[in-house]
Amino acid sequence: MVPDDPAGRTDTPPRPARRTSAAAGTSPAARARPERGAGTGPRPGPAAPDPAPVRLVLTEKPSVARDLAGIVDPGARPGRGHIQGRTYTFTWALGHLVELEGPEHYAPALAGRWDPALLPVVPPRFDLRAREGREEQLDVVRGLLGRAAEVIVATDAGREGELIWAYIRDVSAYDGPVRRLWLSENTPAAVRAAFAALREPPAALEAAARARAAADWVVGMNATMALSARHGGLWSAGRVQTPTLALICAREAEIRAFRSEDYHVVLAEFEADGGDRYAGRWFRDAPRSTKGAGLDGSPVDAPPREAAGPDDEPAPRGPADDQGGAAGRDRPADRLATLAEAEAVVRRVMGRPGRIVALDRRRASEGPPRLFHLTDLQRAANARFGMTAAATLRAAQELYERHRAITYPRTDSRHVSREVFGTFPARLRALRGLPAPLGGLAERLGGAPPNPPGPRVVDDAKVTDHHALLPTAHALDPAGLPPDEARVYELVVRRFLAALLPPAVYDETEAVTEVAGETFRSRNRVLVEAGWREAEPPAGEQRKRKRKGGEEEAPAEGTEDAETDRGARAGGGAASDEPDAGDLSRLRHGEAALCRSARAEARQTRPPARYSEATLLRTMETAGRLVADDEVAEAMMQRGLGTPATRAQVIETLIQRGYVERARRSLAPTPRGEQLVALAPPELREAATTGEWEARLRRIEAGGEPSDGFLGDVADLTRRIVADVARQSRAAPTPSGKEAIGVCPRCGGTVVETPKGFGCARWRSEHGGCRWVLWKAVAGKTLSAGQARELLARGETAKALRGFRSRAGQPFEARLRLDRETGRVTFLFDASGAGAPAGAPGTKAIPPGPAAGSPPRSGTGPRAAARGTGTRPGARPGAGGERAAGPGRPAVSARTGAAPAGPPAPGTRARGSQPQRP
């Protein structure tokens, strides 16, 4: 496996490239740091005309080099692959310039085919080579290193930033002075201060980075080759992505195994003697109040209760949580099994007098939340705005690098040091110009918070490489930002202000009314002092505000907000399906109350929700354990799946490789993903094992453990994985290893996804020459695999799809109907024609095109279907970072310019023998 790149991409399979070095690398059985100068590599090119020694500053990106040069060396001028200043020379690595060699380098026979007899490949040392397409920039950097008097490493201040430099140093045989630039924010003042206080290179951090890269390579390469050789096709496996995929598949299995049960509730409305009307829900006698106050006529005001902190998200739920339990055992006390029972309760209480037999009032406080680290930010952005984890990271990186508006985003700390807390007044002053209510809150907080935060915010011992995410003192107008960046900036600012505000205070009231021997519970919670909720209102309140302005609808299925609502509806706790109890403030213990109305409602238990990115990120953070409490989750962070900087790309890679798909905002495994989990040995899919590995890597990073033992254990595990796979019975993968979308209506073959459509796998003449295809591009919309699967299975979509555009450019929505014989699709509108704008295609069929994999005929296929819509035929969604290429060439990654990983054609091998890895 290869290391992460600066955009957060991790576990990316190395592409074949010109080898530049035979440098020693990390040995699974020996040292973690290689000897320098073990290889020669490409001959350095003339990087700059000036032969004088330079103070060389190495960054990851050209944009960062330009920003640093503008701050510490104004007047610096650009050159080939570098920027020349008076004091410094700046150059960049374009992410990773160097990567680990592939397995065929150590076992040349693997270049022809993946022979199980040659596995596992566990090199005694790891050699390096230039990444494809980056040889020229590597020549520039090596030329500059050849005359560098000192190197200042300004890559991202973290594990992978160190690895970028370590590999470059190895292939360049540089052994001169090295200093480390450590930045947590990119403002001019912070940059100048960091250049004035350069650090010694963190050797332990480099050792951890090398060990991580070696472990991923050994496990990923060998598991992928073993599974692919045994079962045919290409099966990508890896240390982090396979356990993550296993979590998603396990949740899907729970959903399928769930059996819904009917239950009934009884809701009633009461009128007290004093005239107050309120609502209640029946529950089974038992203790009339769980809190005790008011049961015996004693004072009803209980002492205040202080909560540990906000409960912004529900626990990731299993199938028995608030959903009927296992087959109905331990039925909740407010549910009745049959309609007859519920109607009998209604008859007994309707119109009958009753009495308030228990009344409990107490004041509760809800402490402010802690500051964001990256995973928390990604979860919040997904829950509130539906943003993917990768999109959130991109936006945060732009805010950090380009706008200098937030601090270093790839942090895993929720705390700040006392020194950083001293900068809070300046940060608050910079926020005063923001729109209400944020600017007003910053103004009110003034030079210092009214209640200095305790260890939940300021704790030197819990600050890791970087402190928590904060807004900087660089004033910013969010109105000029792109939408995603504006949303992420708002989240960071809101959380910063919320953490400094006092607790929110509520008056909570619970009343129990007894009528004809039946008991009803009424609950009410009233905000008394908003406190930190002024900065972060509850999700429901924010949605109400936005719906009034027409900006946002209710939460989508799969988000944490939706799970909160849904979990309450399913039962247990202060459920949102209980009627609004109304004002309970004037009720008195012992007061008479008349049951004005009552009704029985039939309901069903619901299965657990699929993971959203928000809930999956939390589960990855806690190594697959279902943990809701923030304090417990933080203690488990050291054993999570991956790191905050890599989790987003783990999810994206699973999607890009066809193992997972997005269903609205939730994540569902594909059949191919489920098959991979079934084939993967238990050691490879167990989240806790990978979590323990991450804990050991963190100890190596902290200097508390040498890497030799860890890498030896990795090698032993790999040998067991390869042996387990060799004993498996051969699986029956879909043709060419591609995921089956459905059955071909014309010949009964398998329909598989291609860059432009969903076509029969038998399109070649030797397979029968079936030319059936369903094109992806329909009136400006790109059909997903899930939508194609539904069309093949049902013949039409159950719900109207959005994203179509008429020939006049107007957006519209419609259901689709598939002609199974021809592959044509038609639009279906309701009887009134609602949703069909002027110029909509109506029910005109989209003409069929050529068979999958063959060139389109003139005037047919997606181009004709999309004409006039402004959408390029065959365009693929941008979420995966890919664009479709023309006939005969593969889709090309917009970010890297490389063909995305995919299965090889039958009887062929992936390019360069390089396996993919989830």
ZAMARGU-4260 file (C-alpha; in steps of 0.2 Angstrom, whole numbers, plus 5000, padded with zeros to 4 digits):
<rodrens>
0) 5000/5000/5000 | 5005/5018/4997 | 5004/5032/5009 | 4990/5045/5009 | 4992/5060/4998
5) 4989/5078/5004 | 4971/5079/4998 | 4967/5065/5010 | 4967/5051/4998 | 4973/5035/5006
10) 4976/5017/5001 | 4977/5022/4982 | 4985/5008/4972 | 5002/5013/4965 | 5003/5015/4946
15) 5017/5009/4936 | 5030/5022/4935 | 5049/5023/4931 | 5059/5017/4945 | 5070/5031/4952
20) 5078/5022/4967 | 5083/5006/4975 | 5083/5015/4992 | 5081/5004/5007 | 5064/5006/5015
25) 5055/4999/5030 | 5059/4981/5034 | 5045/4971/5042 | 5058/4962/5052 | 5071/4975/5055
30) 5072/4994/5056 | 5058/5006/5051 | 5070/5019/5044 | 5080/5015/5028 | 5098/5019/5025
35) 5100/5035/5014 | 5108/5035/4997 | 5105/5017/4993 | 5100/5021/4975 | 5104/5033/4961
40) 5088/5036/4952 | 5086/5049/4938 | 5099/5062/4934 | 5095/5078/4942 | 5090/5092/4930
45) 5095/5110/4931 | 5082/5117/4943 | 5088/5135/4944 | 5101/5145/4935 | 5110/5151/4951
50) 5123/5138/4957 | 5124/5146/4974 | 5119/5136/4989 | 5100/5138/4994 | 5089/5137/5009
55) 5076/5126/5001 | 5058/5126/5007 | 5048/5110/5002 | 5029/5111/5002 | 5016/5099/4996
60) 5008/5111/4983 | 5013/5125/4972 | 4999/5136/4979 | 5006/5134/4997 | 5024/5138/4991
65) 5017/5154/4983 | 5008/5159/4999 | 5023/5156/5010 | 5035/5165/4997 | 5023/5180/4997
70) 5024/5181/5016 | 5042/5178/5021 | 5051/5182/5004 | 5041/5196/4995 | 5047/5198/4977
75) 5051/5180/4974 | 5050/5175/4956 | 5044/5159/4948 | 5056/5147/4939 | 5054/5129/4933
80) 5046/5119/4947 | 5052/5132/4960 | 5050/5150/4966 | 5067/5159/4968 | 5067/5172/4982
85) 5081/5182/4990 | 5082/5172/5006 | 5073/5156/5002 | 5070/5144/4987 | 5053/5136/4987
90) 5048/5120/4978 | 5035/5107/4980 | 5031/5089/4979 | 5014/5088/4971 | 5008/5077/4984
95) 5019/5061/4984 | 5033/5062/4971 | 5039/5045/4976 | 5030/5029/4980 | 5034/5011/4985
100) 5039/4998/4972 | 5026/4986/4966 | 5026/4967/4970 | 5033/4962/4953 | 5049/4972/4957
105) 5052/4959/4971 | 5045/4944/4962 | 5047/4947/4943 | 5036/4932/4939 | 5021/4941/4946
110) 5022/4953/4931 | 5014/4939/4920 | 5001/4933/4932 | 4997/4933/4951 | 5003/4915/4955
115) 4997/4910/4973 | 5013/4900/4975 | 5023/4916/4975 | 5013/4924/4989 | 5015/4932/5001
120) 5028/4945/4995 | 5036/4952/5011 | 5051/4962/5006 | 5066/4963/5017 | 5067/4981/5013
125) 5056/4992/5002 | 5062/5001/4986 | 5056/5017/4979 | 5051/5024/4962 | 5045/5040/4955
130) 5026/5041/4953 | 5020/5041/4935 | 5019/5058/4928 | 5029/5067/4941 | 5047/5062/4936
135) 5051/5080/4930 | 5046/5088/4946 | 5056/5075/4955 | 5071/5079/4944 | 5069/5098/4949
140) 5068/5094/4968 | 5083/5083/4967 | 5093/5096/4958 | 5089/5109/4971 | 5093/5097/4985
145) 5110/5094/4977 | 5115/5112/4981 | 5104/5115/4997 | 5113/5122/5012 | 5098/5118/5022
150) 5080/5110/5019 | 5065/5117/5028 | 5051/5104/5027 | 5035/5113/5025 | 5024/5099/5020
155) 5008/5096/5030 | 5013/5094/5048 | 5008/5076/5051 | 5012/5058/5048 | 5010/5059/5029
160) 5019/5075/5027 | 5034/5068/5035 | 5033/5053/5023 | 5033/5064/5008 | 5050/5071/5013
165) 5057/5055/5019 | 5055/5047/5003 | 5062/5061/4993 | 5077/5062/5004 | 5080/5043/5002
170) 5080/5044/4983 | 5090/5060/4983 | 5104/5054/4995 | 5102/5071/5004 | 5111/5071/5021
175) 5112/5090/5025 | 5104/5100/5038 | 5085/5098/5040 | 5072/5109/5050 | 5054/5107/5051
180) 5041/5121/5049 | 5026/5117/5060 | 5010/5127/5056 | 4993/5126/5064 | 4986/5141/5054
185) 4991/5150/5038 | 4989/5168/5043 | 5004/5179/5039 | 5008/5182/5058 | 5007/5163/5061
190) 5018/5159/5046 | 5032/5172/5051 | 5031/5165/5069 | 5034/5147/5063 | 5048/5152/5052
195) 5056/5161/5067 | 5054/5145/5077 | 5059/5130/5066 | 5059/5113/5074 | 5070/5098/5074
200) 5063/5084/5062 | 5051/5073/5072 | 5060/5056/5069 | 5046/5046/5078 | 5033/5053/5067
205) 5043/5048/5052 | 5045/5030/5059 | 5026/5029/5061 | 5023/5035/5043 | 5035/5022/5036
210) 5027/5008/5047 | 5010/5013/5041 | 5015/5013/5023 | 5024/4997/5024 | 5009/4988/5034
215) 4997/4994/5021 | 5007/4988/5006 | 5011/4971/5014 | 4993/4967/5019 | 4984/4976/5004
220) 4995/4969/4990 | 4995/4952/4996 | 4977/4951/5001 | 4972/4958/4984 | 4983/4946/4974
225) 4978/4931/4984 | 4959/4934/4982 | 4960/4939/4964 | 4971/4924/4960 | 4959/4912/4969
230) 4943/4918/4963 | 4946/4927/4947 | 4943/4945/4942 | 4950/4959/4953 | 4946/4959/4972
235) 4953/4974/4981 | 4956/4972/4999 | 4965/4982/5013 | 4969/4985/5031 | 4956/4999/5033
240) 4944/4999/5019 | 4939/4980/5021 | 4934/4982/5039 | 4925/4998/5035 | 4916/4989/5021
245) 4912/4975/5033 | 4903/4987/5045 | 4892/4993/5031 | 4888/4975/5025 | 4884/4970/5043
250) 4872/4984/5045 | 4863/4979/5029 | 4862/4961/5035 | 4853/4968/5051 | 4841/4977/5040
255) 4837/4962/5030 | 4835/4951/5045 | 4824/4963/5054 | 4805/4958/5055 | 4793/4972/5057
260) 4780/4970/5071 | 4764/4979/5073 | 4760/4988/5089 | 4748/5001/5095 | 4748/5017/5105
265) 4734/5027/5114 | 4735/5046/5113 | 4723/5056/5124 | 4719/5075/5127 | 4715/5081/5144
270) 4707/5097/5152 | 4713/5101/5170 | 4701/5110/5182 | 4711/5126/5179 | 4706/5125/5161
275) 4723/5120/5154 | 4723/5108/5140 | 4737/5096/5138 | 4740/5079/5129 | 4747/5062/5135
280) 4752/5045/5129 | 4747/5029/5138 | 4760/5018/5147 | 4758/5003/5157 | 4756/5008/5176
285) 4772/5003/5185 | 4780/5018/5194 | 4770/5033/5189 | 4786/5044/5189 | 4803/5038/5188
290) 4809/5053/5197 | 4799/5052/5213 | 4795/5070/5215 | 4776/5074/5219 | 4771/5056/5222
295) 4767/5058/5240 | 4762/5077/5239 | 4779/5083/5243 | 4786/5098/5234 | 4787/5095/5216
300) 4802/5106/5212 | 4817/5095/5211 | 4835/5101/5212 | 4843/5106/5195 | 4851/5093/5185
305) 4867/5097/5175 | 4870/5087/5159 | 4888/5082/5154 | 4885/5090/5137 | 4874/5091/5121
310) 4867/5076/5114 | 4869/5081/5096 | 4868/5064/5088 | 4860/5048/5093 | 4870/5032/5096
315) 4872/5022/5081 | 4858/5010/5083 | 4857/4991/5082 | 4841/4982/5077 | 4835/4980/5095
320) 4837/4998/5100 | 4820/5007/5101 | 4813/4996/5087 | 4804/4983/5095 | 4818/4973/5102
325) 4822/4955/5097 | 4806/4948/5090 | 4795/4959/5102 | 4803/4953/5118 | 4803/4966/5132
330) 4790/4977/5123 | 4791/4995/5128 | 4779/5000/5142 | 4770/5012/5131 | 4765/5000/5117
335) 4750/4988/5116 | 4751/4972/5106 | 4734/4972/5098 | 4721/4984/5092 | 4708/4976/5103
340) 4718/4980/5118 | 4721/4998/5113 | 4703/5001/5109 | 4698/4994/5126 | 4709/5007/5134
345) 4701/5021/5123 | 4683/5015/5128 | 4688/5015/5147 | 4695/5033/5147 | 4685/5042/5134
350) 4675/5056/5143 | 4680/5050/5160 | 4687/5061/5175 | 4704/5058/5181 | 4718/5065/5192
355) 4736/5071/5190 | 4744/5058/5201 | 4762/5063/5199 | 4770/5079/5194 | 4789/5082/5192
360) 4797/5098/5188 | 4816/5101/5188 | 4828/5113/5180 | 4841/5105/5169 | 4857/5112/5161
365) 4865/5106/5145 | 4884/5110/5144 | 4892/5117/5129 | 4900/5106/5116 | 4918/5103/5113
370) 4928/5111/5099 | 4928/5102/5082 | 4941/5090/5076 | 4940/5085/5058 | 4929/5069/5060
375) 4917/5079/5071 | 4916/5093/5057 | 4913/5080/5044 | 4899/5072/5054 | 4891/5089/5057
380) 4892/5094/5039 | 4885/5078/5033 | 4871/5079/5046 | 4866/5097/5043 | 4870/5099/5025
385) 4871/5082/5017 | 4890/5085/5012 | 4901/5070/5010 | 4916/5068/5021 | 4927/5071/5006
390) 4918/5087/5001 | 4920/5094/5019 | 4938/5090/5019 | 4941/5099/5002 | 4931/5114/5008
395) 4941/5115/5025 | 4957/5113/5016 | 4953/5128/5005 | 4948/5138/5020 | 4965/5134/5028
400) 4976/5136/5013 | 4968/5149/5002 | 4957/5159/5013 | 4967/5157/5029 | 4951/5158/5038
405) 4952/5142/5049 | 4966/5133/5057 | 4974/5116/5051 | 4959/5105/5047 | 4967/5087/5048
410) 4967/5087/5067 | 4962/5074/5079 | 4961/5085/5094 | 4946/5093/5102 | 4956/5104/5114
415) 4968/5119/5114 | 4983/5123/5124 | 4983/5138/5137 | 4995/5147/5125 | 4982/5146/5111
420) 4968/5151/5122 | 4977/5167/5124 | 4973/5171/5106 | 4955/5169/5108 | 4951/5188/5110
425) 4959/5192/5093 | 4949/5178/5085 | 4933/5185/5093 | 4937/5203/5087 | 4939/5196/5069
430) 4921/5188/5070 | 4912/5204/5075 | 4908/5208/5057 | 4899/5192/5053 | 4880/5192/5050
435) 4868/5190/5065 | 4868/5181/5076 | 4886/5176/5075 | 4893/5194/5074 | 4883/5199/5089
440) 4888/5184/5099 | 4907/5188/5096 | 4904/5206/5101 | 4895/5201/5117 | 4909/5189/5121
445) 4921/5203/5119 | 4939/5202/5124 | 4937/5186/5135 | 4923/5173/5137 | 4911/5177/5152
450) 4914/5160/5159 | 4932/5154/5155 | 4930/5136/5148 | 4937/5122/5158 | 4946/5106/5153
455) 4933/5102/5140 | 4941/5116/5130 | 4958/5120/5137 | 4969/5105/5141 | 4987/5105/5136
460) 4988/5086/5139 | 4975/5082/5126 | 4982/5093/5112 | 4991/5082/5099 | 5001/5087/5084
465) 4988/5101/5081 | 4975/5109/5092 | 4956/5109/5089 | 4949/5118/5073 | 4947/5136/5076
470) 4943/5152/5066 | 4958/5162/5063 | 4960/5181/5067 | 4959/5184/5048 | 4943/5193/5044
475) 4933/5184/5031 | 4916/5188/5022 | 4907/5172/5020 | 4896/5179/5007 | 4910/5178/4994
480) 4914/5160/4997 | 4908/5145/4987 | 4893/5137/4995 | 4902/5122/5003 | 4916/5133/5010
485) 4903/5145/5017 | 4894/5131/5026 | 4910/5123/5033 | 4916/5140/5039 | 4899/5143/5047
490) 4900/5127/5057 | 4918/5130/5063 | 4913/5148/5069 | 4897/5142/5077 | 4906/5128/5087
495) 4920/5140/5092 | 4907/5153/5099 | 4896/5139/5107 | 4911/5132/5116 | 4913/5149/5125
500) 4895/5152/5130 | 4887/5146/5146 | 4876/5131/5147 | 4859/5130/5140 | 4845/5129/5154
505) 4829/5121/5152 | 4813/5118/5163 | 4807/5100/5161 | 4790/5094/5167 | 4783/5077/5167
510) 4765/5074/5173 | 4756/5057/5175 | 4737/5057/5173 | 4727/5043/5179 | 4709/5039/5172
515) 4699/5024/5176 | 4715/5015/5181 | 4725/5019/5165 | 4740/5030/5166 | 4746/5043/5153
520) 4762/5052/5153 | 4764/5070/5147 | 4781/5079/5145 | 4787/5096/5141 | 4804/5105/5140
525) 4805/5124/5139 | 4821/5133/5136 | 4824/5146/5149 | 4842/5152/5146 | 4848/5149/5128
530) 4867/5149/5133 | 4877/5140/5120 | 4861/5136/5110 | 4861/5154/5103 | 4876/5149/5093
535) 4870/5131/5089 | 4851/5130/5090 | 4844/5112/5090 | 4844/5104/5073 | 4825/5105/5072
540) 4824/5123/5076 | 4837/5127/5062 | 4827/5117/5050 | 4811/5127/5054 | 4821/5143/5052
545) 4828/5138/5035 | 4811/5131/5029 | 4803/5148/5032 | 4816/5156/5021 | 4814/5142/5008
550) 4832/5136/5010 | 4831/5118/5016 | 4819/5105/5019 | 4817/5092/5033 | 4832/5080/5035
555) 4835/5067/5022 | 4834/5049/5026 | 4851/5043/5033 | 4857/5059/5041 | 4859/5060/5060
560) 4845/5073/5061 | 4834/5060/5052 | 4839/5046/5064 | 4836/5057/5079 | 4818/5060/5073
565) 4816/5042/5067 | 4823/5034/5083 | 4811/5044/5093 | 4796/5039/5082 | 4801/5021/5084
570) 4798/5022/5103 | 4807/5025/5119 | 4812/5041/5128 | 4804/5058/5124 | 4798/5052/5108
575) 4793/5065/5094 | 4778/5054/5090 | 4770/5059/5106 | 4758/5073/5104 | 4764/5090/5109
580) 4760/5090/5128 | 4756/5109/5128 | 4759/5120/5143 | 4761/5110/5159 | 4768/5125/5169
585) 4751/5128/5178 | 4747/5110/5182 | 4746/5105/5201 | 4749/5089/5209 | 4732/5081/5213
590) 4722/5092/5201 | 4707/5084/5193 | 4708/5082/5174 | 4694/5076/5161 | 4699/5065/5147
595) 4692/5075/5132 | 4697/5063/5118 | 4707/5047/5115 | 4712/5037/5100 | 4721/5022/5096
600) 4735/5022/5082 | 4742/5007/5073 | 4761/5007/5070 | 4775/4996/5065 | 4793/4994/5072
605) 4806/5000/5060 | 4823/4992/5055 | 4839/5001/5060 | 4844/5014/5048 | 4858/5012/5036
610) 4874/5021/5040 | 4875/5039/5034 | 4893/5046/5032 | 4890/5055/5049 | 4886/5039/5058
615) 4899/5029/5049 | 4913/5041/5053 | 4908/5040/5072 | 4909/5021/5071 | 4926/5021/5062
620) 4932/5033/5075 | 4928/5020/5088 | 4934/5005/5079 | 4917/4998/5075 | 4910/4999/5092
625) 4893/5007/5094 | 4897/5022/5105 | 4886/5038/5108 | 4895/5046/5123 | 4908/5058/5117
630) 4920/5055/5132 | 4920/5036/5129 | 4922/5039/5110 | 4937/5050/5114 | 4945/5037/5124
635) 4943/5025/5110 | 4950/5037/5096 | 4967/5030/5098 | 4960/5013/5091 | 4950/5019/5077
640) 4949/5014/5059 | 4961/5025/5050 | 4964/5043/5055 | 4953/5059/5053 | 4963/5064/5038
645) 4961/5047/5029 | 4943/5041/5033 | 4934/5052/5020 | 4945/5044/5006 | 4942/5027/5013
650) 4923/5030/5010 | 4926/5038/4993 | 4937/5023/4987 | 4924/5010/4992 | 4911/5020/4982
655) 4923/5022/4967 | 4927/5004/4966 | 4909/4998/4966 | 4909/4990/4984 | 4897/5004/4991
660) 4884/5016/4984 | 4876/5031/4990 | 4857/5029/4992 | 4852/5047/4995 | 4862/5052/5010
665) 4865/5034/5017 | 4877/5021/5012 | 4873/5003/5005 | 4884/4989/5000 | 4883/4983/4982
670) 4882/4964/4979 | 4900/4964/4974 | 4905/4973/4991 | 4895/4960/5001 | 4904/4946/4991
675) 4921/4953/4995 | 4917/4954/5014 | 4911/4935/5012 | 4928/4931/5004 | 4939/4941/5015
680) 4947/4931/5030 | 4941/4936/5047 | 4957/4944/5052 | 4955/4956/5037 | 4938/4962/5040
685) 4938/4964/5059 | 4938/4982/5064 | 4945/4979/5082 | 4961/4971/5075 | 4964/4986/5063
690) 4960/4998/5078 | 4973/4990/5088 | 4985/4992/5074 | 4981/5010/5074 | 4984/5012/5092
695) 5002/5004/5090 | 5005/5016/5076 | 5001/5030/5087 | 5013/5023/5100 | 5027/5023/5087
700) 5022/5040/5083 | 5024/5046/5101 | 5041/5036/5102 | 5034/5024/5114 | 5036/5008/5103
705) 5049/5003/5090 | 5041/4998/5073 | 5050/4982/5071 | 5038/4972/5082 | 5023/4979/5074
710) 5029/4976/5056 | 5034/4958/5061 | 5016/4955/5067 | 5009/4963/5051 | 5020/4950/5041
715) 5013/4936/5051 | 4995/4941/5049 | 4998/4942/5030 | 5005/4925/5029 | 4989/4919/5038
720) 4978/4928/5027 | 4986/4921/5011 | 4985/4904/5018 | 4966/4906/5023 | 4962/4912/5005
725) 4971/4897/4997 | 4960/4885/5007 | 4944/4894/5001 | 4932/4886/4988 | 4932/4896/4972
730) 4919/4909/4971 | 4909/4913/4955 | 4911/4931/4951 | 4901/4941/4939 | 4909/4942/4921
735) 4925/4952/4920 | 4924/4954/4939 | 4911/4968/4937 | 4896/4970/4948 | 4880/4963/4941
740) 4866/4976/4939 | 4853/4964/4933 | 4848/4951/4920 | 4848/4956/4902 | 4830/4956/4896
745) 4835/4951/4878 | 4847/4936/4881 | 4847/4932/4899 | 4865/4937/4901 | 4872/4949/4915
750) 4870/4967/4914 | 4886/4976/4920 | 4890/4995/4922 | 4902/5003/4908 | 4908/5021/4908
755) 4893/5027/4898 | 4879/5014/4901 | 4873/4998/4908 | 4875/4985/4895 | 4874/4966/4892
760) 4891/4958/4896 | 4888/4946/4881 | 4891/4961/4869 | 4906/4953/4861 | 4903/4941/4846
765) 4911/4926/4855 | 4898/4929/4869 | 4883/4930/4858 | 4884/4948/4852 | 4870/4954/4862
770) 4869/4973/4860 | 4856/4978/4874 | 4861/4993/4883 | 4853/5006/4895 | 4862/5023/4893
775) 4866/5033/4908 | 4863/5050/4901 | 4845/5054/4901 | 4839/5072/4898 | 4854/5079/4907
780) 4854/5067/4922 | 4866/5053/4924 | 4857/5037/4930 | 4865/5028/4945 | 4868/5009/4947
785) 4854/5009/4959 | 4842/5017/4948 | 4847/5005/4933 | 4845/4990/4945 | 4827/4996/4949
790) 4822/4999/4931 | 4828/4981/4927 | 4819/4973/4941 | 4803/4983/4941 | 4802/4991/4924
795) 4800/5008/4931 | 4806/5019/4946 | 4794/5019/4961 | 4797/5038/4964 | 4800/5053/4953
800) 4818/5057/4950 | 4825/5074/4950 | 4839/5082/4940 | 4832/5081/4922 | 4832/5096/4911
805) 4820/5100/4897 | 4826/5106/4880 | 4822/5124/4886 | 4834/5121/4900 | 4821/5120/4914
810) 4823/5107/4928 | 4809/5094/4930 | 4806/5078/4939 | 4798/5062/4933 | 4797/5043/4935
815) 4806/5033/4922 | 4798/5018/4913 | 4810/5005/4904 | 4806/4996/4888 | 4815/4980/4892
820) 4816/4974/4875 | 4824/4990/4867 | 4832/4998/4882 | 4822/5014/4879 | 4816/5024/4893
825) 4801/5036/4894 | 4795/5049/4906 | 4780/5047/4917 | 4771/5062/4925 | 4756/5062/4936
830) 4738/5064/4928 | 4739/5083/4931 | 4755/5085/4922 | 4763/5092/4938 | 4782/5092/4937
835) 4782/5093/4918 | 4789/5110/4913 | 4787/5118/4896 | 4798/5110/4884 | 4799/5094/4894
840) 4802/5078/4884 | 4785/5071/4889 | 4784/5053/4886 | 4795/5053/4871 | 4807/5038/4871
845) 4826/5041/4873 | 4833/5032/4858 | 4844/5017/4861 | 4862/5017/4857 | 4875/5004/4852
850) 4879/4990/4863 | 4890/4993/4879 | 4908/4995/4874 | 4905/4999/4856 | 4906/5016/4848
855) 4889/5026/4847 | 4881/5028/4830 | 4878/5045/4824 | 4862/5053/4830 | 4858/5040/4843
860) 4863/5036/4861 | 4866/5048/4875 | 4872/5062/4864 | 4855/5063/4855 | 4846/5061/4871
865) 4855/5075/4880 | 4855/5087/4866 | 4849/5104/4871 | 4851/5100/4890 | 4868/5108/4892
870) 4875/5091/4898 | 4889/5082/4889 | 4884/5065/4884 | 4890/5051/4895 | 4896/5064/4909
875) 4898/5055/4925 | 4894/5063/4942 | 4907/5074/4949 | 4907/5066/4966 | 4919/5053/4961
880) 4931/5065/4953 | 4930/5057/4936 | 4924/5062/4919 | 4920/5050/4905 | 4931/5048/4890
885) 4926/5044/4873 | 4924/5027/4865 | 4939/5016/4866 | 4947/5025/4881 | 4944/5023/4899
890) 4937/5036/4911 | 4950/5048/4917 | 4952/5055/4934 | 4950/5074/4934 | 4961/5075/4949
895) 4975/5064/4945 | 4974/5061/4926 | 4975/5043/4929 | 4962/5030/4924 | 4952/5025/4939
900) 4955/5008/4946 | 4944/4994/4939 | 4943/4976/4935 | 4953/4969/4920 | 4945/4962/4905
905) 4943/4943/4905 | 4959/4934/4903 | 4970/4950/4906 | 4979/4958/4920 | 4977/4975/4928
910) 4990/4987/4921 | 5007/4985/4928 | 5001/4971/4939 | 4997/4983/4952 | 4982/4977/4963
915) 4969/4989/4970 | 4966/4990/4988 | 4951/4995/4998
</rodrens>
